[in-house]
Amino acid sequence: MGCHREIDAVAAGSFLHKDPPAIRGHGYVVSALEAALWAFSRSSTFEEGCLLAVNLGDDADTTGAIYGQLAGAYYGVAAIPRTWMDCLAMWDLIEAYAEGLFRCGVTPR
């Protein structure tokens, strides 16, 4: 592949052959990506994978954010537990921004 060796390993599926504590989402972005992909590959719902990702510890917010982006794109917003969304500050604003971004992405230029 020609990238950095750790990036090549993740791209080749290193996360498929590891379990905690070998999977850790500490502050290095490649580790956080590997941890998020591990959680995604080990789960079948948005909620299950999100909990796997953040409960790895270390840099849980980064791992959770990466997981949320991947799983959100895959499962869609309807898969996010409503009770989680109800707890977010300014959810209406977040939703409005998301709708605007979506419209920009599907509008021909």
N, C-alpha and C positions, 0 to 999 in steps of 0.2 A: 504494500500500500504506500509506503514511502513517508509516512508521518512519523512522529515521535513514537518510540516503541510502546509506551503505555497506551497511547491513543490507538495504535494498531491492535493491541491486545483487546481493548474494549470493543473496537469495531469488529473483531473476530469472534466476539461472544464470551470473553473471559468471565463475565458475570454469570453465565449459565453453569459454570463449573465450580462456583465458590459458595460458601455460606459464612455467616458471621462466625468468628471475628475477622475472617479474611476479607469480608465486605465491610467497608467502613466509609462513611461519607464525611471524612474530615475535611479541613479547609481547602484542599487541593481540588480544583474543578474536575479533573479527570476522575478522581476518586468519588466525588459527589455524583458525577454522571454514571459511573459504574454502579454505584449504590442505587440510584434511581431506576436504572435499567433492571437491576436485580429484583427490586420490589415489583416493578411492572411485570416481569416475566414470571414471578411467583404468585401472582394474584389474578383474580377473575372479576374484580369490581374496583371502581375508583376508591371506595372507602377502604377496602382490605389492603390494597397496595399503598395507599397513603399512610395508613397506620404502620405497615411494614417499613416504609421509608423513614418516617420520622422517629420510629422507635429503635432505629439503629444507633441513635445518639450522635455524639460528636457534633458535626455541623448540620444538625437536623433541619434547620430552616432552609439551607441551601439545597440539601437533598430533597426535602419536601417540595420546594419550589420547582425544581427540575422535574420531579415526578408529576407534580400537578399540571405542568405544561404538557408533558407527554400524554398523561392519562386523560386530561381534559380534551385534547385533540382527538384522542381515540374514542373515549366513551361519550363525550359531549356533556354539556352543562347539566342535563337532566339526571346524570348519574351521580352528581355531587349531592350528598345528603342535605336535604332542605334545612335540617336543624343546624348544620354547619354554616350555611349561607345566612340564616337568620341571625347568627351571632356576629357577623361581620359589620364593622362600622362602615357607614356610607355605602352599603350594598347597592342602593339605587344608582349611585354615581358610578360605581364599578361596572354595573350592568349596562348603563348608558354608554360608557366608554367602549365596552366590549362590543356592543351592537354597532357603534360607529366604526370601529376597526373592521368588523365583519363586512359591513356595507362597502367600505373602501376596498376591501380585498376582492369582492365579487363584482365590482363595478368596472366595466371596460374603460380603458383610458384612451 
